[in-house]
Amino acid sequence: MARSVLIRNGMIITQDRDRRVLQGDVLVEGGLIAEVGKVRGGADVEIDAKGAPVLPGLINAHCHVAMTVMKGMVDDLPFGEFLDRTFSIDSDRQDDDLLAGSRLGCLEMLMGGTTTFVDLYYSQDVIARAVKEAGMRGVLCWAVLDQQFTTQRGVPLENCKAFHSRYAGDEHILPGIGLQGVYVCSEETFMGARAFSDRTGALMTFHLSETRKEVYEHKAKTGKRPADWLASIGFLNERCLAAHSAWLTIGEVRALAKAGASIATCPVSNMKLATGGVAPIPEMLREGVKVTIGTDGSTTNNSLDMFGEMKALALLQKASRWDPTVVPAQEALDFATVSAAAALGLEREIGSIEVGKRADIVIMDHASPAIRPLTKENAVSNMVYSAGRGDVRSVLCYGNVVIKDRVPQTLDLGQVIEDAQGAMAKITARVG
């Protein structure tokens, strides 16, 4: 049974329906939020926020966490060369490399206020171990693609089904389906995944229209752009989370909206790889597509910082539209909290600080000059435009204090760093 926790004297950015910002307290009992406002009495653990912002745990909607030890190994390369080198490195990695990268990535995210992430990768059993050790929440989607394109042993979709059966009902692990993309997945593979999702309710995430090359080559092959093609074969539905989605037409946006699908935009990754295209966020919102934000992996971003991602998204949309009013701070924060929770089918559990929801809570550093001066009126803007992961002081996930005063409580920081350094050294020795 989780100990009760009382967070006192916080500026609570609730992210509730009315987007209220309250000066007060949050009581956590049994891993759930029991009271919000002025709380009388005490608790097993008390944390004085000292007037600092208190906000819901952030949700990273697209990640490849095991690749965290590959930071800096494939930087500043043309896209084709980047892909070749990345695949060369990744195809030879061992479980201990993957575990070291996963632990490092989980710790980086937790210390930056991210309590839930969506991952698309193989060997999700290894990643699940790191997630459970860290005490956070992982929507772990096993990589599915046509067998002729994979280095996995066995059939990827069958591997995915087996992983799902091992973790269905696990509190920390939500097993899902991770389709690599239209360039390595046939109609049969997509529809096989859809059939499995229909039976289990599993989330389906996939790369979609990340590059112009992907779009043009698929249209040359099938006569349709990727999103149009997925709609035409009957694949799209409300359990779809399409990553990137930077090269979409308004017709494709409407197809996603009609199906109830969501997108995970990854602005920093797309800018770093110079793949061009900017996700049409205003049109998505207008048509009813649920929008979330992801960092992508550390080879394409080098950082799993969701504060930086929110700011980058807002600024990119404003700059590309010549319009400072698009994607205001509140929308950007929504994409990383309540909207992401809805896209994952977890809106009743996470994404806001409300009574009855799981206590995934971030307490910012009251002494950080970056988020001062602070008022109810500027609190959300400060989180999006001023704050960074270094401004996170403490983090709760499932009501447990997993980061306390910048110190991890579940993973050994020194050991995680040492193991990650060793993993990178082994990779470098193998591939040069």
N, C-alpha and C positions, 0 to 999 in steps of 0.2 A: 504494500500500500504506500503510495507516494505521500511524503510529508506535506502538511499544509504550508503554504507560502503566502506571505503578505507583503506586497509591494506598496510602500507608503510614499505619499507626496510626489506623485508623478504627473507629468502633463500627458494624459492618456489620449493618444491618437487612436480612437476606437475602431475606425473603419466600419462602423455600423451603418445601417441604411441611411441615416441622416448625416453621416460623416462627422459625428460630434467629436470635439476635442474638449476633454474634461480635466480639471485639476482635482486630483483625488487619489484613491487607492484601488488596488486590485487584489482580491482574495482568491487563492487557489486551494481547492480541496479535492483530494482524490484524482489529481491530474486534470481537473476541470476548473473553469472559471466559475466561482461561486458568487462573487459580488464585485460590482464596479461602481465606484463613487466614493462616498465617505464610509469607511469600514470601521466599526467599533469592535473592540476585542483584539486578540493577538493571534499568533500562529506559531507553528514549530520553527519556521525560518522567517525572519523579517529582513527586508531589503529597503533601505531608504534611498529612493530615487533622487532626492534632493532637488526636486523641481525639473529634472531632465525628462525628455520625451520617453514615453513608453509606448511601443507599437507592436502590432502582430508580427510574428515570425515571417520573414520574407520567403517567397517561393521561387526557386529557380526552375523555370519550365523547360529548359533544354540544356543538357550537360553530358559530358563523357568523362566522368570523374576519375577513372583509372588512368587517364592520360596525363594527370597532373604532374607526374615526374618527368614528362617530356617537354616542360617549359623551355623555350629558347632553342630547341633542337632543330626547328624547321622554320625559323623566322625569316622574313624579308626575301621570300622566294617567289618566282612566278607560280601561278596557281597549279599548273600541271606538274611542275617540279616539286612543289609543296606536297601534292597528293602522292606522287611516287615515293618520296622519301618517307612520308608519314606511314604509308602502307608497308614499306620495307621494314621500318622500325617496329611497327605494331604487330606484324605477322609473326615475329620471333619472340614476343614477350612471354614470360613465365608467370605462374601464379603469384610468386613472391613479389615480382615487379608490380603486378596488378594490385596486390594488397597494399603495398607501400604507397602507390599512387592514390588508391582509394582512401586510405586513412588520411593522407596529407590533404586531399581535396575536401573530405568531410570536415576536417578540422579547420581548414581555411574558410569554408562556408559558415560553419557554426560561429567562429570568431568574428565573422562579418555580418551576423544576424540572420543568416539563412537557415531555416529549420526543416524545410522540405525541398527536395529536388527531384526532377524527372531525368532519368538517365537512359541513354540508348547505347548499348554495348553488348558484347558477348561475355561469357564467364561471370554472369551476374551473381552466382553463388559467392564468389570472392568479394564482390562489391557489397553484397548483403551482409557479410561478416563485418566489414568496416562500418556500415551504417548502424548495425545493432550495437557494436562496441561504442560508437560515438553517441548513441542515444537519440538520434534524429530520425527523420522519416524519409524513405527513399521509394519513389515510384520507379521501379527498376524494370526496364523494358528490354527483353532479350532481343538481340539483333537478328532479324529475319531477312533473308535474301535467297535468290536462286542458288541451288547447290553448286553450280559450276563457278560461281563467283566467290565462294567462301573458303576460308581456311579452317572452319569449324569441323570437328569430327561429327559425323552423322548429318541428319537433315536439320537445318536451322529451325524450321517451324516446329518440328518434333522436339528439339531441344528446348524451345520456348515453352511448349506445352508442359514438358517435364518440370521445368523451373517453376511454372505457375502452380503445378500440383504440390510442389514442395513448400511453397510459401503462401498459398491461399489461406487467408485468415490470420496471417502474422500481423501483429500490432505495428511493427516498424517498417515492414516491407509490403508494398502494394505491387504485385507482379503484373507487368503489362507486356505489350507486343511492340517491338521496335523495328519497323520496316525501314530498311536502309534508304530506299528511294526508287523512283521509276526506272533509273538507269541500271539497276541490278535486280529488280523485282518484276516478274511477269504478272499478267492478269491472274494466272492460277495461284501465284503466291499471295497476291493481295487478297483475293477472294477466299483463299483458305484461312488467312488471318482474320478476315471479317467473320467467317463462319465460327471460328473459335471465340472471337470476341462476343458474338451474339449469344453463345452458350454460357460464357463466363462473366460477361460484363467488363472484361479487361479493357483498359485504355489502349488505344493504338496511336503511337506517335511515329512520325516519319519526316525525313527531309523532303521539302517541297520547294521547287522553283528557287533554289539558292543562287544559281548562276544563269546568265543568259545562254551559255552553251548547253546546259541541261535542258532548258526550255526549247531551244531551236532544234537540237538533235532529236528530242522526243517528238516534236511536231513533224519533223521530216520522216520519222519512222512510222508514226501512227496517224498523222493528219490532225492531231489535237495537241494542244498545250497540256502539261501534266495535270493541272487541277481539273480541266475540262474532261480529260480522259478518265480520271478517277471517278468523276461524277457519272460519266457515260457507262462505266462498267458496274455501277451500283455499289461502289466501295464506301463512299463518304457517309458518315452519320455523326451523331452527337458525341460519340466516343473517340473521334479523331482529333488529334492535336498535331498540326502541321508546323514543323520548325522552319524558320527563315521566311519563306513566303514573300520574297523580295521582288519577284518578277511576275506579278499577277495582273491580269486585266480586270476591269470592272465586272465583266461577265463571270470570271473565275471567282471573284470575291462574292458575287451573288450566289454562285453554286455552293460555295462553302457555307454561306449564311443559310441557304435553303435546307442544307443537310444538318445544320446545327453544329457544324465543326468549329474548332478553335484554332488559333495560330499562336506560335511562340516566336516572336521576333527577336533576332540576335544582332543588334546594331553594331556592337563593337567588333564582333567576329567578321561580319560582312565588310566593314570598313577596313579592317586589318588585311583581309585577303583581297581587297579591291575587286570584289566580284560585281560591283555596280548594282544598280537597282536599290530602291528604298521601299520597304513595305508600305502599302497605301493604307496607313492606319486610320485616317479620317473617314475614308470610304468604308473600311471594315466596320467601324463603329456605327456609321450611318445605316449600313445594311444589316447589322445585328450579329456580326462575327465577334465571338469572345476573344479578347486580345490578352496575351500574357507575354512575359519577358524571360529570355534565357541568356546565359553567358556563352553557350557552346563550350567546347573543351579548351584545355590550356595550351594546345598547339595553335589554336586560331584566335585566342584571346589573351592568354598568359595570366588571366585573372578571373577569379570566381566571385567578384565583388558586385553584388546586386545594387548597391547604392550608386556605383559608377555606371552601371548599366541603365538604371532609371534616368540618370542625368543625360547620358549619351543619347538615349532614345528621344527624350524630349527635345534636345538641341538639334539632333539630326532632322527630326520632323519639321521643326520651325525653320531651320536653314534651307531645307530642300523646297519648302512651300513659300518661302519669303513671307511667312505669317507667324508672328509671335504668339498668336492665340491658340494655335493647334497644340494638342497634347499638353495641357496645363499640368502643373505639379500634381494636382489631385488625381488626374487620370493616370499619370505615370505610377503613382503609388498604388492605385487600384490594380493596375496590371500585375504588380508584384505581390498582391495580397488577395483581396476578395475576388477579383476576376480570375486569377489563377486557380483559386480554390474551386470556383464554379466550373472551370474548364476540366478540372480533375475529378469532378463529381464529389468534392469534399466540402462544399459550401456550408453544410451543417456542422462541420467539425473544426475547420481552421479558417484563417484569412481575416479575422476580426477579433477584437476583444469584447466579447459579449458573454453573458451568463449562459452556461451550459456547453460552451465550446471548449475544445481542448486548449490547455494553457501553453500555447506556443507564443512566447512573449520576449521582446527585445527591450532592454533598458539601456539607454544611451548614457554617455559620460557627461555628468553635470558640469564638469570642469573644462570641457572642450570649447575652446574659443570659436571653433568652426561653426557651431550651432547656436552661438549667441550673437546678439540679443535674441531672446526667445519669448514669444507671446502665443496665445491661442491662435491668433490670426496668421502668424508666419510659420507655425510649427511644421505644417506639411511641406511648404516650400523649402524650409531649411533641411528637411529630410531628403528631398530630391536634388536640390541645387547646391547644398553646402556640405552635407554630411558625407562621410566615407566610412569604410569598414573599421578604420582605426578609432572611430568615435563610439563604437559599441563597447559597453562596459560589462553587462551580464546578459545571459540568455537562458530562457527556460524552454524545454521541449517536453511535451507530455506532462507538464507540471514539475519536471525535475530540473534543478539548476545544473546545466551542462557547461556553462561558462560563468565564472564568478570573478568579478574584478579583473577581467582579461586573462584569467587562468583557467585552462580546461580542467574539467572535473571528471571526465570519462576517459580520455585518451592522454597518454604521457607525451607531452609536447616534445621534449628532448628526444625521446625514442622515435617518435614519428619522423622528425627531421633527420635523424641519423639514418633511419631505414630508407628514407627517400633519397638521400645523398648516395647511399650504397646502390640503390636500384638504378639511379641515373648513371653511375660509374660502370655498372655491369652492361647497361644498354650501349653506352659509348664504346666500351671495349669490344662488344659484338659487332656493331655496325659502323664504328668510326665516326 
